[in-house]
Amino acid sequence: MRDDRYLIAGKGVFKEEFVTCGGIPLAEVDFRTMESKQQPGLFLAGEVMDIDGITGGFNFQAAWTTGWLAGTHVGQDGSLI
């Protein structure tokens, strides 16, 4: 949707904020390459997977690490180049 407006009424108490959870089950991901076990050639990163945690860096680190792994391995077999 575009041009929607939302009223901000406040925020939660520090350390009670959580980032998105849900998504692709971790058992369906090869963590060496971040490739989907269900859909070969599909590389995953960040919160598209079922990763969650309290704010303060955990989710940033997960996104950076999984993004680096996926980016490093995508196309390594030459099929995407």
CORGIFEN-V780710 format. One record per residue. N is the residue number from 1. RES is the residue in one letter. SS is DSSP state (A for helix, B for strand, O for the rest). NEAR is the number of other ideal C-beta (glycine too) atoms within 8 Angstrom. D_LAST is the distance of its C-alpha to the last C-alpha in whole Angstrom. Layout:
# CORGIFEN-V780710
n:N res:RES ss:SS near:NEAR d_last:D_LAST
n:N res:RES ss:SS near:NEAR d_last:D_LAST
This chain:
# CORGIFEN-V780710
n:1 res:M ss:O near:3 d_last:35
n:2 res:R ss:O near:3 d_last:36
n:3 res:D ss:O near:4 d_last:39
n:4 res:D ss:O near:5 d_last:40
n:5 res:R ss:O near:4 d_last:42
n:6 res:Y ss:O near:4 d_last:43
n:7 res:L ss:O near:4 d_last:46
n:8 res:I ss:O near:4 d_last:45
n:9 res:A ss:O near:3 d_last:48
n:10 res:G ss:O near:3 d_last:48
n:11 res:K ss:O near:3 d_last:45
n:12 res:G ss:O near:5 d_last:46
n:13 res:V ss:O near:4 d_last:48
n:14 res:F ss:O near:5 d_last:45
n:15 res:K ss:O near:7 d_last:44
n:16 res:E ss:O near:7 d_last:44
n:17 res:E ss:O near:9 d_last:41
n:18 res:F ss:B near:8 d_last:38
n:19 res:V ss:O near:9 d_last:34
n:20 res:T ss:O near:6 d_last:32
n:21 res:C ss:O near:8 d_last:32
n:22 res:G ss:O near:5 d_last:31
n:23 res:G ss:O near:9 d_last:28
n:24 res:I ss:B near:10 d_last:26
n:25 res:P ss:O near:7 d_last:28
n:26 res:L ss:A near:9 d_last:27
n:27 res:A ss:A near:5 d_last:28
n:28 res:E ss:A near:8 d_last:25
n:29 res:V ss:B near:13 d_last:22
n:30 res:D ss:B near:8 d_last:21
n:31 res:F ss:O near:7 d_last:22
n:32 res:R ss:O near:5 d_last:20
n:33 res:T ss:O near:10 d_last:17
n:34 res:M ss:O near:12 d_last:18
n:35 res:E ss:B near:13 d_last:16
n:36 res:S ss:B near:12 d_last:19
n:37 res:K ss:O near:7 d_last:21
n:38 res:Q ss:O near:4 d_last:21
n:39 res:Q ss:O near:5 d_last:18
n:40 res:P ss:O near:5 d_last:15
n:41 res:G ss:O near:7 d_last:12
n:42 res:L ss:O near:7 d_last:14
n:43 res:F ss:B near:12 d_last:15
n:44 res:L ss:O near:13 d_last:18
n:45 res:A ss:O near:12 d_last:20
n:46 res:G ss:A near:11 d_last:23
n:47 res:E ss:A near:11 d_last:26
n:48 res:V ss:A near:7 d_last:24
n:49 res:M ss:B near:13 d_last:25
n:50 res:D ss:O near:9 d_last:29
n:51 res:I ss:O near:11 d_last:30
n:52 res:D ss:O near:10 d_last:33
n:53 res:G ss:O near:9 d_last:35
n:54 res:I ss:B near:8 d_last:38
n:55 res:T ss:O near:10 d_last:37
n:56 res:G ss:O near:5 d_last:37
n:57 res:G ss:O near:6 d_last:34
n:58 res:F ss:A near:9 d_last:33
n:59 res:N ss:A near:13 d_last:30
n:60 res:F ss:A near:7 d_last:29
n:61 res:Q ss:A near:8 d_last:28
n:62 res:A ss:A near:12 d_last:27
n:63 res:A ss:A near:11 d_last:24
n:64 res:W ss:A near:8 d_last:23
n:65 res:T ss:A near:8 d_last:23
n:66 res:T ss:A near:13 d_last:21
n:67 res:G ss:A near:10 d_last:19
n:68 res:W ss:A near:8 d_last:18
n:69 res:L ss:A near:13 d_last:17
n:70 res:A ss:A near:14 d_last:15
n:71 res:G ss:A near:9 d_last:13
n:72 res:T ss:A near:7 d_last:13
n:73 res:H ss:A near:12 d_last:12
n:74 res:V ss:O near:8 d_last:9
n:75 res:G ss:O near:8 d_last:6
n:76 res:Q ss:O near:7 d_last:9
n:77 res:D ss:O near:4 d_last:9
n:78 res:G ss:O near:6 d_last:5
n:79 res:S ss:O near:6 d_last:6
n:80 res:L ss:O near:6 d_last:4
n:81 res:I ss:O near:4 d_last:0
